[in-house]
């Protein structure tokens, strides 16, 4: 559970009320866990899974539409909280779309009911908003929050919550109107400059943002990359994997600037190959509080 202090406190004091916990993203289109993935959830005491329910993209009629909706072939252990997560492309926020927030919340609730997913008290919205789309996106988040509070049938679980992802460049902006942010500490570099730096994560790309962490006025969880990136660039197969040492170097630097950033840790994302990519000691360090 996340309990927040009253508005007006600085980011550090607010974050002190964010309970310790380990989490992971699930970003595949079929929810299905094998024995390795289930063992991972147990071994690292994962208590939350941020599960991508669907994407939202701009349709041909210039209206947002759902895309790549997940199917559920499996379930999570009852001890793990599922957090429906929706990725929205930034162009959906170039203008206001009437009824968009209500439709999104209704779709999440319908998916929960159809798949017998219970005890959901939080949803997360993922959008790489910019200075151009920020105001529209923040107004949208307020509408989502209102719809979620109105439509959530399990108020006995506590106040319904809304979170959003925060990219490093968004730390320079006014904080969004949500309960907390998931700071995405990955995809930090320019993919076009892959020969110079790892676009998934490089300390040199993170460094310029470190001094913004301490005063950012929103509770933050920290999300780190454990995934593998394969791209075809001009007919050449290019692979990107972040070395464990680089992840831990960045984590140490982030937590030095904002100590409480270690309280709530997320990795991206749950997959057998990602689990086997790093040694157990690395995951122990990533999830270390």
Secondary structure by P-SEA (a helix, b strand, c coil): ccccccccccccccccccccccbbbbbcccccccaaaaaaaaaacccccccccbbbbbccccbbbbcbbbbbcccccccbbbbbbbbbccccccccccaaaaaaaaaaaaaaaaaccccccbbbbbbbccccaaaaaaaaaaaaaaaaaacccccccccbbbbbbbcccccccccccccccccccccccccccccccccccccccccccccccccccbbbbbbbbcbbbbbbcccbbbbbbbcaaaaaaaaaaaaaaccccccbbbcccccccccccccaaaaaaaacc
